[in-house]
């Protein structure tokens, strides 16, 4: 958690000297806040040390000592390093050798300063407690003994615990050596967290009691609004004053961050150091404690005082896209208990913290949801799929560069530049991806439109706002000062600090699942009336959610049984969402604010895709409970490593897993019968099916069709006529995916991948067409047959929502992905499998898209005659 990190004022002596610097083995670290994120703190320190010019800022203080007494220790930073050009490179080498033990000292120095500040806060609470107790038994008490005990409950004990910890840690840090142990102190501190348990349990009562006492006694109110905190030796502010409520919150805030320093100490503690098991035990104790109290603490951390006795609590905050005069704008949206606030994150000046600009706010009592009927129709500017994929390619490439840089040079500046580029690309992807409108309006009817990536998220925002509106009865206006204070508070209250992209998770190449997830939607129970019900499945990819499958509509039932299986491709996915829709015949059944929809969400839920659980190849049964409705599911995951293998069929008499030339020769046809029949059925009744080829068909139907084609069942046409068209589309995709060799052949695939990367358009066209015409005749003819079919599908894009690019995304890997034996030759590349695969898939999509976008494909006269009859059986 990144909180109010004080900025530093630092001007080391060597910044103004020409001779080489010398770092002393002991450092004095000073900062003015006890809620520092230690990882950020240590990174900032190293950045300061590596800067060629001194870092300046007057908003905080930081000092460290430099000396010339040990110049011999830095000989490696002299002229010998000129070949690699900078002090930074030499320091990075030194960091690799000693950073753990050095950083331990730095972190511990910071902890000491933090403890000193925290003790001054606790002492400020104890100062008024003593005189209040003294007069409590007199004839004119300010507070009763019971009130004093309630308000200051466990504060003396907390002070004694941390004073003992500070007094024991200080001499050990001052007498520092590489073998110095501190783990026993942290273990003892963790064992005393029970005192915090008692404090947290009493916290709400303590604040309420203090508030009542302030209202009843003006003198106590005056005291509690201006408690003086004794300045520490490193703090220049001699007149720091805090309210009683603020100081009472300090222990609550501190205990929620108790694991942060332990994480950092462990990170910089060698495995052979005797502190390691002690710190691990302290971390275990702290984590167990926090898991028991976090649910109670979190709401308090996310609240702020409006007026005495009233609290404005943050319910949620998200990065969202606002549509402003036809343009997409990235916003940070905060939903409080009484208002919705839309802000823009200001560009950060050097050395300054985050700041927000308020764009607008709406009190929840005045907020309404708009529909297309209620507002002027503002068209949503759609971003071309090619642009979205280009961003994904860049993200994957930058991710590869980061991993490669970490394995080789490890230069901090290079890594920071790459991470900045990654953040920019992810922000752009977030800005351009969502297309589902979420409209709100104020009491004057002025509307605001957000764009959201999934129906699930839109329903979530509506539900939480509606629920909160039941408690909000009065409208209000904020003064400019109140609005400024509210906006400023967002920096501390925010729970989302970065653009929510799965790709940006540092040092976590395995985050999310890559492969195929088979999901069986069994049944639903708990419905109170008969409905026409169907379920939709969403998974996340590149940080936003995409609809992947939907069941058939089960009509007029309180206990629908679907038992439908779907195969869903996962790309770094971490969450599966399920939405239950009521299929409504007319709009009249819907509420006014949902009148634009023909389906109504009646329940929704989600589950985390746990890699450890799903790595088991057996089916995993689960139940998603939502709004009193339970939906039963079964799931089975196949990793990309296994799912991408093209396996030849042992049964050569069938069609699946059999080489295409063998099938066409046996059938005496130019195009396999399975391809012709599936295409004919899809063109007969699936041209206007929304998401055709993208939406998964029922897996059991697909397997039935596969078996029918493999056994040459004469009734296969009759079977298809009774099946959902998505199952037929799924069967066709499965056929191409299970070919032992791709349609574009293993031999020519590398050439296609190279040809599509050519920058000269004339050279590209010549190369790609020559390669295409080099394919074996059954492969070429089948491809041209499929190509014409996909173009006809795209002609109905306005209805079926399948553009040429969408079709290329679905079919590209299916038609081009090389067999496993061909893929092994690239396994030595020093990049993660997931990112390598992402780049490869993008290239496959681009190859197919190139041919889809060509108006015509000229063929030599020698082949033209055979192509004229290419579809004849």
Secondary structure, DSSP 8 states (H G I E B T S, - for coil): ------------GGGG-SS---B-S------S-S---HHHHHHHHHHHHH-SS----SSS-----B-STTGGGGGGGSGGGGGTT-HHHHHHHHHHHHHHHHHHHHHHHHHHHHHHHHHHHHHHHHHHHHHHHHHHTSTT-SS-HHHHHHHTTTHHHHHHHHHHHHHHHHHHHHT--TT---HHHHHHHHHTTHHHHHHHHHHHHHHHHHHHHHHH-HHHHHHHT-EE----TT---S--EE-HHHHHHHHHHHHTTHHHHHHHHHHTS-TTSTHHHHHHHHHHHHHHHHHHHHHHHHHHHTEEESSTT-EEEEEEEEEEEEEETTEEEEEEEEEESSEEEEEEE----TT----EEEEEEEEGGG-EE--TTTS---------HHHHHHHHHHHHHHHHHHHHHHHTT--HHHHHHHHHHHHHHHHHHHHHH--EEEEEE-TT--EEEEEES-HHHHHHHHHHHHHHHTT--------HHHHHHHHHHHHHH-S--S---GGG-TT-TT-SEEEEEEEEEEEEE--SS-EEEEEEEEEEETTEEEEEEE---EEEESS-EEEEEEEEEEEEE-EEEEEEEEE-SSGGGS-GGGTT-SEEEEEEEEEE--HHHHTSSS-EEEEEEETTEEEEEEEEEEEHHHHT-----S-TTSSTTS-HHHHHHHHT-SS-HHHHHHHHHHHHH-TT-TTTTTSB--HHHHHHHHHHHHTT-TTHHHHHHTS-HHHHHHHHHHHHHT-SS-TT-HHHHHHHHHHTT-S-HHHHHHHHHHHHHTS-HHHHHHHHHHHHHHHHHHTTHHHH---HHHHHHHHHHHHH---HHHHGGGTTSSS-HHHHHHHHHHHHHHHHHHHHH-S-----HHHHHHHHTTT--
